[in-house]
Amino acid sequence: MKERLKLVCLVKIVPDINDFTYDYEKNILVRDNAKSIINPADACAVAAALKLKKSYDAQMTVISMGPGSVFKHLEDLIRRGADEAVLITDHLYSGSDTYATARILARTIERCGYDIIFAGTHSMDGDTAHIPCQAAELLDVSVISNVMKVREDTLSDTHVQVEVAADGQNVVLEMRWPAVLAVGSESRYKLPFVRYEDISKDVSEHITILTNRELKFKEDEAGLPGSKTKVIKTYPKKYTARQKVIVNNDDDGIEYVYRFLKEKGYV
């Protein structure tokens, strides 16, 4: 590579599905006191970026938007190999839909500089798959979703090949970068463990906090006022109770399981 490759990872910290509350008046998730985890698809995206970083000694920046509690997750990602992180946090941004969020992220990405942007295809708490595409549109770069693998050895000064899930199979595509690569949670990428000697390492100096003082959005451009999506009504999802079937480890039990799998099309 002519210059050091700049990788950016968009990471969303999502509420644990077993521990979150919802504000039905404002139609937003209450994240401040909820137990949180790294969105699974975003974790795969970070793992893919870390592998590319290792191959090319690239510069890697993680960007996340959320409350102050996100800070500890960014520290963890730096201990896993990212060079730096940016936390976007401001009360003005609370309740932002994907449109407003993408605008905030895109402005931040431009500040950081980038060559290849990694993101998860979907998020657990939204599942819209809008952010990678919207950010790419705002940055005027290409985007490809459902990435299962990045072929590191194909990276050139202009292009890179990726394996993409499409119609039940993986196909190989080549795309020009700068670009956004949206990695699917079904990929085989896994975050590396933190090395024992780095578990308690102070990495706070590698994290930058950005507020609206730096990003300079107007009050009607972010948060609920700046969101194009208007939620009309929300309601708790109702789950249908399923009957539990216990079978013995004998011929009858094996036959039952076989017929069940055959009916579902697995065998």
Secondary structure, 3 states (H helix, E strand, C coil): CCCCCEEEEECCEEECCCCCEEECCCCEEECCCCCEEECHHHHHHHHHHHHHHHHHCCEEEEEEECCHHHHHHHHHHHHCCCCEEEEECCHHHCCCCHHHHHHHHHHHHHHHCCCEEEEECCCCCCCCCCHHHHHHHHHCCEEEEEEEEEEHHHCCCCEEEEEEEECCEEEEEEEECCEEEEECCCCCCCCCCCCHHHCCCCCHHHEEEECHHHHCCCCCCCCCCCCCCCCCCCCCCCCCCCCCCCCCCCHHHHHHHHHHHHHHCCC
